[in-house]
Amino acid sequence: MISHRKRCRLLAAFLIASIALQPLAAGAKTAISNTASYSFQDAEKHTFESITNQLKQEIVDPFGRIRGCGGEVLPDYAGFSVGLYDASAQDTPLGLVSLPRTGAGTSFTGAPPNLQNSNPFFLANDEPKGSYNFFFNRSAGQLEVGKRYILIVNPPASARRYSQRQIRVVITARDDVAKTVSYTATALDGRGISLDADPASFSTTVAINDATGTGLVLSALSLIDQPICVGASQPIQITKTADRAAAEPGDTVIYRLSVRNLNSVAANQIEVVDVLPLGFAFLPKSVRGELGGSGVAIAATQSGSTVIFKSDSSIPPDGVLNIAYAVQLSPDSVRGSGENLASVSVHRIDTNAILRDGPSKYRLRIRPGIISDCGTIIGRVFEDKNFDGEQQPGELGIPNAVVILDDGTRITSDPNGLFSIANVLSGNRTGVLDLSSVPGYTFAANRYVKERNSQSRLVHLEPSGLVRMNFAVTPAVSEAGNP
């Protein structure tokens, strides 16, 4: 009979334990844990076997992917890296986070794709492509509420179409019983970051349960192929230029709209909306389109100052659609801003998702030219029944009346007796009513203002100013009783 104490010594001598490490597959929703299986024999050759309880590791990880803007997997991830940095309240990276080491030579293992828990982590083209993950040590305070990190995705130096993305991660809540952590992820550049590949959201809160259960999909890491959006800041880009930087009333200006497709797939259903400034007259017959060196049809419609261009063509990846058109400047352009605003929307041919960019601004400097020294004269010719020199209700305008200016310019009144003339040189200007143009009428004497008792009017016109020049008439009286 072996005593209890001796049996314990034998247990210690013969215990053989094997640790079964169980790495998680990417995207799995089970907890990171391990177990120990053991077996031993006592002095009487009885064999005992069992498995220990699961040993939870004090680590969690945000699991994410780098994608294209449309959510597609990129063709090549070689050279991409993802780094996690401590951050201050001003969102300034303070240095790489010191993460617990996993993998060979440690007491626990990591999960794909970052088995070693490296920081930064360099992506390859292994499956699942574009994925990354990091594990934090709770006991080291890395998951304290309010802890701030910045996740930085760097594209390969040779990949010019991709740009760096920075995502702020703030720990917002923690449940030590359920081993869950909540955090808010916000794109510092304001571009798309999302949960469940929703490219419309750039800030969201998610819960992480001990490993790779939930992920960030960085929508278009400035990729123009993107879900982080890596790559271009926009999957579609519009730029607007003109054939000159300055113009003046009477000039014709040619504008060029360039729509570049930065996606990895073609784009169609192209619509460009261009808002013209005041005094810019669109010339419909001037519209031309070009894609890949060949002409394409462009349909143009106008509503007020808004011009809409549409094309049934498809823009291939990295392709550019050019639209050219002309406008003519009127004197009203001097009063406008000279700034155009152009926006574009297209559809991806694979998902039919709408991609937009704009407005792209182009400001044309407007020189007044001769218009800067000119003004406008307005006036009316009317029957003055009370001889006060002002048109009252019931005092009708006289049509087809001719007013002659001091420079010989002749102006004819409209059916209501109104007339106007623009671009008149400033200074003292004189106008005379040609009474022969209003048969049956004569000059109406003013009973209240003697200075107006004249067939002519003297006005002072300021540069870019406006003055009024009215003429009052009355029915002519027959002479010597003759009708």
For each residue, the residues with C-beta under 8 A, 3 or more apart:
1:
2: 6 7 10 42 43 44
3: 6 7
4: 7 8
5: 8 9
6: 2 3 9 10 43
7: 2 3 4 10 11 42 43
8: 4 5 11 12
9: 5 6 12 13
10: 2 6 7 13 14 40 42 43
11: 7 8 14 15 40 42
12: 8 9 15
13: 9 10
14: 10 11 40 41 42
15: 11 12 38 40
16: 38 39 40
17: 36 37 38
18: 36 37 38
19: 34 35 36
20: 34 35 36 37
21: 34 108 109
22: 33 34 35
23: 109 110 111 112 115
24: 28 30 32 111 112 211 212
25: 28 111 112 212
26: 63 111 112 113 128 131 133 212
27: 63 128 131 212 215
28: 24 25 111 211 212 213
29: 209 212 213
30: 24 211
31: 56 179 209 210 211
32: 24 56 57 59 60 108 111 135 210 211
33: 22 54 55 56 57 210
34: 19 20 21 22 54 55 57 108
35: 19 20 22 51 52 53 54 55
36: 17 18 19 20 51 52 55
37: 17 18 20 49 50 51 52
38: 15 16 17 18 49 50 51 52
39: 16 47 48 49 50
40: 10 11 14 15 16 47 48
41: 14 45 46 47 48
42: 2 7 10 11 14 45 46 48
43: 2 6 7 10
44: 2
45: 41 42
46: 41 42
47: 39 40 41
48: 39 40 41 42
49: 37 38 39
50: 37 38 39
51: 35 36 37 38
52: 35 36 37 38 55
53: 35
54: 33 34 35
55: 33 34 35 36 52
56: 31 32 33 179 210
57: 32 33 34 108
58: 137 138 139
59: 32 100 102 108 135 136 137 138 210 211
60: 32 135 136 138 143 179 181 208 209 210 211
61: 111 114 133 134 135 136 208 211 212
62: 133 134 151 169 183 185 208 214 215 216
63: 26 27 131 132 133 211 212 213 214 215 216
64: 82 131 132 133 151 215 216 217 218 228
65: 128 130 131 132 215 216 217 218 227 228
66: 74 77 80 82 123 130 132 153 218 221 223 226 227 228 230
67: 71 72 73 74 130 197 217 218 219 220 221 223 225 226 227 228
68: 71 72 73 74 220 223 224 225 226 227 229 231 263 264
69: 192 199 219 220 223 224 225 226 227 229 231 235 263 355
70: 199 225 226 227 235 263 265 348 350 351 353
71: 67 68 197 199 217 219 227 351
72: 67 68 225 227 264 265 350
73: 67 68 129 130
74: 66 67 68 77 129 130 223 225 226 230 264
75: 225 264
76: 125
77: 66 74 80 123 124 125 129 130
78: 123 124 125 156
79: 122 123 155 156 157 158 159
80: 66 77 122 123 153 154 155 156 230
81: 120 121 122 123 153 154
82: 64 66 120 121 123 132 151 152 153 154
83: 96 119 120 121 151 152 154
84: 96 97 99 119 120 134 149 150 151 152
85: 93 94 95 96 97 149 150 151 152
86: 93 94 95 96 97 148 149 150
87: 91 92 93 94 148 149 150 168
88: 91 92 94 148
89: 148
90:
91: 87 88 148 150 166 168 188
92: 87 88
93: 85 86 87 150 152
94: 85 86 87 88
95: 85 86
96: 83 84 85 86 119 120
97: 84 85 86 119 134 142 149
98: 119
99: 84 117 119 134 135 136 137 142
100: 59 106 117 135 136 137 140
101: 105 106 116 117
102: 59 106 108 109 110 115 116 117 135
103: 106 109 110 115 116 117
104:
105: 101
106: 100 101 102 103 109
107:
108: 21 32 34 57 59 102
109: 21 23 102 103 106 115
110: 23 102 103 114 115 116 117 133 135
111: 23 24 25 26 28 32 61 114 115 133 135 211 212
112: 23 24 25 26 115 126 128 131 133
113: 26 121 123 126 128 131 132 133
114: 61 110 111 117 118 121 132 133 134 135
115: 23 102 103 109 110 111 112
116: 101 102 103 110
117: 99 100 101 102 103 110 114 134 135
118: 114 121 122
119: 83 84 96 97 98 99 134
120: 81 82 83 84 96 152 154
121: 81 82 83 113 114 118 132 133 134
122: 79 80 81 118
123: 66 77 78 79 80 81 82 113 130 131 132
124: 77 78
125: 76 77 78 129
126: 112 113 129
127:
128: 26 27 65 112 113 131
129: 73 74 77 125 126
130: 65 66 67 73 74 77 123
131: 26 27 63 64 65 112 113 123 128
132: 63 64 65 66 82 113 114 121 123
133: 26 61 62 63 64 110 111 112 113 114 121 212
134: 61 62 84 97 99 114 117 119 121
135: 32 59 60 61 99 100 102 110 111 114 117 211
136: 59 60 61 99 100 140 142 143
137: 58 59 99 100 140 142
138: 58 59 60 141 142 143 174 176
139: 58
140: 100 136 137
141: 138 144 147
142: 97 99 136 137 138 147
143: 60 136 138 147 171 174 181
144: 141 147 171 174
145: 171 172 173 174
146: 170 171
147: 141 142 143 144 170 171
148: 86 87 88 89 91 168 169 170 171
149: 84 85 86 87 97 168 169 170
150: 84 85 86 87 91 93 166 167 168 169 188
151: 62 64 82 83 84 85 166 167 168 169 185 216
152: 82 83 84 85 93 120 164 165 166 167
153: 66 80 81 82 164 165 166 167 218 221 228 230
154: 80 81 82 83 120 164
155: 79 80 159 162 163 164 221 222 223 230 231
156: 78 79 80 159 162
157: 79
158: 79
159: 79 155 156 162
160:
161: 223 224 231 232 262
162: 155 156 159 221 222 223 224 230 231 232
163: 155 221 222 230 231 232 233
164: 152 153 154 155 222
165: 152 153 187 189 191 193 218 221 222 228 229 230
166: 91 150 151 152 153 187 188 189
167: 150 151 152 153 185 186 187 188 193 216 218 228
168: 87 91 148 149 150 151 185 186 187 188
169: 62 148 149 150 151 183 184 185
170: 146 147 148 149 183 184 186
171: 143 144 145 146 147 148 174 181 182 183
172: 145 182 183 184 205
173: 145 181 182
174: 138 143 144 145 171 180 181 182
175: 178 179 180 181
176: 138 179
177:
178: 175 209
179: 31 56 60 175 176 209 210
180: 174 175 207 208 209 210
181: 60 143 171 173 174 175 207 208
182: 171 172 173 174 205 206 207 208
183: 62 169 170 171 172 205 206 208
184: 169 170 172 203 204 205
185: 62 151 167 168 169 193 203 204 205 206 216
186: 167 168 170 193 202 203
187: 165 166 167 168 190 191 192 193 202 203 218
188: 91 150 166 167 168
189: 165 166 222 233
190: 187 202
191: 165 187 202 219 220 222 229 233
192: 69 187 199 200 201 202 218 219 220 226 229
193: 165 167 185 186 187 201 202 203 204 216 217 218 219 228
194: 197 198 199 200 201 202 204 216 217 218 219 227
195: 198 201 204 206 214 215 216 217
196: 217
197: 67 71 194 217 219 227
198: 194 195 201 217 219
199: 69 70 71 192 194 219 220 227 229
200: 192 194
201: 192 193 194 195 198 204
202: 186 187 190 191 192 193 194 219
203: 184 185 186 187 193
204: 184 185 193 194 195 201
205: 172 182 183 184 185
206: 182 183 185 195 214 216
207: 180 181 182 214
208: 60 61 62 180 181 182 183 211 213 214
209: 29 31 60 178 179 180 213 214
210: 31 32 33 56 59 60 179 180 213
211: 24 28 30 31 32 59 60 61 63 111 135 208
212: 24 25 26 27 28 29 61 63 111 133 215
213: 28 29 63 208 209 210
214: 62 63 195 206 207 208 209
215: 27 62 63 64 65 195 212
216: 62 63 64 65 151 167 185 193 194 195 206 228
217: 64 65 67 71 193 194 195 196 197 198 227 228
218: 64 65 66 67 153 165 167 187 192 193 194 221 226 227 228 229 230
219: 67 69 71 191 192 193 194 197 198 199 202 226 227 228 229
220: 67 68 69 191 192 199 223 224 225 226 227 228 229 230 231 232 235
221: 66 67 153 155 162 163 165 218 226 227 228 229 230 231
222: 155 162 163 164 165 189 191 226 229 230 231 232 233
223: 66 67 68 69 74 155 161 162 220 226 228 229 230 231 232
224: 68 69 161 162 220 229 231 232 234 235 262 263 264
225: 67 68 69 70 72 74 75 220 230 231 263 264
226: 66 67 68 69 70 74 192 218 219 220 221 222 223 229 230 231 235
227: 65 66 67 68 69 70 71 72 194 197 199 217 218 219 220 221
228: 64 65 66 67 153 165 167 193 216 217 218 219 220 221 223
229: 68 69 165 191 192 199 218 219 220 221 222 223 224 226 232 233 235
230: 66 74 80 153 155 162 163 165 218 220 221 222 223 225 226
231: 68 69 155 161 162 163 220 221 222 223 224 225 226 262
232: 161 162 163 220 222 223 224 229 235 237 262
233: 163 189 191 222 229
234: 224 237 262 355 357
235: 69 70 220 224 226 229 232 261 262 263 355
236: 259 260 261 262 263 267 344 346 355 356 357
237: 232 234 259 260 262 357
238: 257 258 259 260 272 342 343 344 357 358 360
239: 257 258 260 360
240: 255 256 257 258 274 340 342 360 361 362
241: 255 256 258 362
242: 245 253 254 255 256 362 364
243: 253 254 255 256
244: 247 251 253 364
245: 242 364 365
246: 364 365 366 367
247: 244 251 253 329 333 364 365 366 367
248: 251 329 366 367 368 369 371
249: 279 329 330 331 333 334 366 368 369 371
250: 328 329 369
251: 244 247 248 328 329
252: 283 326 327 328 329
253: 242 243 244 247 280 326 327 328 329 364
254: 242 243 286 324 325 326
255: 240 241 242 243 274 324 325 326 327 340 362
256: 240 241 242 243 322 323 324
257: 238 239 240 272 274 309 322 323 324 342 344 360
258: 238 239 240 241 320 321 322 323
259: 236 237 238 270 272 315 320 321 322 323 344 346
260: 236 237 238 239 315 318 319 320
261: 235 236 266 267 315 316 317 318 319 320 346
262: 161 224 231 232 234 235 236 237 317 318
263: 68 69 70 224 225 235 236 266 267 317 348 355
264: 68 72 74 75 224 225 317
265: 70 72 317 348 349 350
266: 261 263 314 315 316 317 319 348 349
267: 236 261 263 270 314 315 346 347 348 349 355
268: 312 313 314 315 346 347 349
269: 345 346 347
270: 259 267 309 310 311 313 315 321 344 345 346
271: 308 309 310 344 345 346
272: 238 257 259 308 309 310 323 342 343 344
273: 306 307 308 342 343 344 358
274: 240 255 257 306 307 308 309 340 341 342
275: 305 306 307 340 341 342 359
276: 280 282 305 306 307 327 340
277: 280 305 333 336 337 338 339 340 364
278: 305 332 333 335 336 337
279: 249 329 330 331 332 333 334 335 336
280: 253 276 277 305 327 328 329 330 333 336 340
281: 327 328 329 330
282: 276 300 302 307 325 327
283: 252 286 325 326 327 328
284: 287 300 302
285:
286: 254 283 324 325 326
287: 284 298 300 309 323 324 325
288: 295 298 323 324 325
289: 295 296 297 298 311 313 321 322 323 324
290: 293 294 295 296 321 322 324
291: 294 296 313 315 319 320 321 322
292: 316 319
293: 290
294: 290 291
295: 288 289 290
296: 289 290 291 311 313 321
297: 289 311 312 313
298: 287 288 289 309 310 311 323
299: 309 310 311
300: 282 284 287 307 308 309 310 325
301: 307 308 310
302: 282 284 306 307 308
303: 306 308
304:
305: 275 276 277 278 280
306: 273 274 275 276 302 303
307: 273 274 275 276 282 300 301 302 325
308: 271 272 273 274 300 301 302 303
309: 257 270 271 272 274 287 298 299 300 323 325
310: 270 271 272 298 299 300 301
311: 270 289 296 297 298 299 321 323
312: 268 297
313: 268 270 289 291 296 297 321
314: 266 267 268 349
315: 259 260 261 266 267 268 270 291 319 320 321 346
316: 261 266 292 319
317: 261 262 263 264 265 266
318: 260 261 262
319: 260 261 266 291 292 315 316
320: 258 259 260 261 291 315
321: 258 259 270 289 290 291 296 311 313 315
322: 256 257 258 259 289 290 291
323: 256 257 258 259 272 287 288 289 298 309 311
324: 254 255 256 257 286 287 288 289 290
325: 254 255 282 283 286 287 288 300 307 309
326: 252 253 254 255 283 286
327: 252 253 255 276 280 281 282 283
328: 250 251 252 253 280 281 283
329: 247 248 249 250 251 252 253 279 280 281 333 366
330: 249 279 280 281 333
331: 249 279 334 371 422 423
332: 278 279 335 336
333: 247 249 277 278 279 280 329 330 336 338 366
334: 249 279 331 366 368 371 372 464
335: 278 279 332
336: 277 278 279 280 332 333 366
337: 277 278 363
338: 277 333 363 364 365 366
339: 277 361 362 363 364
340: 240 255 274 275 276 277 280 361 362 363 364
341: 274 275 358 359 360 361
342: 238 240 257 272 273 274 275 358 359 360 362
343: 238 272 273 356 357 358 359 360
344: 236 238 257 259 270 271 272 273 356 357 358
345: 269 270 271 354 355 356
346: 236 259 261 267 268 269 270 271 315 354 355
347: 267 268 269 352 353 354 355
348: 70 263 265 266 267 351 352 353 355
349: 265 266 267 268 314 352
350: 70 72 265
351: 70 71 348
352: 347 348 349
353: 70 347 348
354: 345 346 347
355: 69 234 235 236 263 267 345 346 347 348
356: 236 343 344 345
357: 234 236 237 238 343 344 360
358: 238 273 341 342 343 344
359: 275 341 342 343
360: 238 239 240 257 341 342 343 357
361: 240 339 340 341
362: 240 241 242 255 339 340 342
363: 337 338 339 340
364: 242 244 245 246 247 253 277 338 339 340
365: 245 246 247 338
366: 246 247 248 249 329 333 334 336 338
367: 246 247 248
368: 248 249 334 371 372 464
369: 248 249 250 372
370: 373 374 423
371: 248 249 331 334 368 374 423 464
372: 334 368 369 463 464
373: 370 425 426 463
374: 370 371 422 423 424 425 426 463 464
375: 424 426 461 462 463 464 465 466 467
376: 420 421 422 423 424 465 466 467
377: 405 420 421 424 429 431 459 461 466 467 468 469
378: 418 419 420 466 467 468 469
379: 403 418 419 420 431 457 468 469 470 471
380: 391 397 413 416 417 418 419 470 471
381: 397 398 401 403 413 417 419 433 438 470 471 473
382: 391 395 396 397 398 417 470 471 472 473
383: 395 396 398 441 444 472 473 474 475
384: 387 388 389 390 391 395 444 472 473 474
385: 392 394 395 474
386: 392 395
387: 384 444 445 446 447 448 472 474
388: 384 392 446 447 448
389: 384 444 446 448 449 452 470 472
390: 384 470
391: 380 382 384 395 397 470 472
392: 385 386 388 395
393:
394: 385
395: 382 383 384 385 386 391 392
396: 382 383 417
397: 380 381 382 391 413 414 415 416 417 418
398: 381 382 383 401 413 417 438 441 473
399: 413 414 415 416 417
400: 412 413 437 438
401: 381 398 412 413 417 419 433 434 437 438 471 473
402: 410 411 412 413 433 434 437
403: 379 381 410 411 412 413 419 431 432 433 434 469 471
404: 408 409 410 411 431 432 434
405: 377 408 409 410 411 421 424 429 430 431
406: 429 430 431
407: 425
408: 404 405
409: 404 405 421 424
410: 402 403 404 405
411: 402 403 404 405 419 420 421 431
412: 400 401 402 403 419 437
413: 380 381 397 398 399 400 401 402 403 416 417 418 419
414: 397 399 417 418 419
415: 397 399
416: 380 397 399 413
417: 380 381 382 396 397 398 399 401 413 414
418: 378 379 380 397 413 414
419: 378 379 380 381 401 403 411 412 413 414
420: 376 377 378 379 411
421: 376 377 405 409 411 424
422: 331 374 376
423: 331 370 371 374 376
424: 374 375 376 377 405 409 421 429 461
425: 373 374 407 429 461
426: 373 374 375 461 462 463 464 465
427: 460 461
428: 458 459 460 461
429: 377 405 406 424 425 458 459 460 461 467
430: 405 406 456 457 458 459
431: 377 379 403 404 405 406 411 456 457 459 469
432: 403 404 455 456 457
433: 381 401 402 403 437 438 443 455 456 471 473
434: 401 402 403 404 437 438
435: 438 441 442 443 455 473
436: 439
437: 400 401 402 412 433 434
438: 381 398 400 401 433 434 435 441 473
439: 436
440: 475 476
441: 383 398 435 438 473 474 475 476
442: 435 473 474 475 476 477
443: 433 435 454 455 472 473 474
444: 383 384 387 389 472 473 474
445: 387 453
446: 387 388 389 449 450 452 453 472
447: 387 388
448: 387 388 389
449: 389 446 452 453
450: 446 453
451: 454
452: 389 446 449 472
453: 445 446 449 450
454: 443 451 457
455: 432 433 435 443
456: 430 431 432 433
457: 379 430 431 432 454 469 470 471
458: 428 429 430
459: 377 428 429 430 431 467 468 469
460: 427 428 429 467
461: 375 377 424 425 426 427 428 429 465 467
462: 375 426 465
463: 372 373 374 375 426
464: 334 368 371 372 374 375 426
465: 375 376 426 461 462
466: 375 376 377 378
467: 375 376 377 378 429 459 460 461
468: 377 378 379 459
469: 377 378 379 403 431 457 459
470: 379 380 381 382 389 390 391 457
471: 379 380 381 382 401 403 433 457
472: 382 383 384 387 389 391 443 444 446 452
473: 381 382 383 384 398 401 433 435 438 441 442 443 444
474: 383 384 385 387 441 442 443 444
475: 383 440 441 442
476: 440 441 442
477: 442
478: 481 482 483
479: 482
480:
481: 478
482: 478 479
483: 478
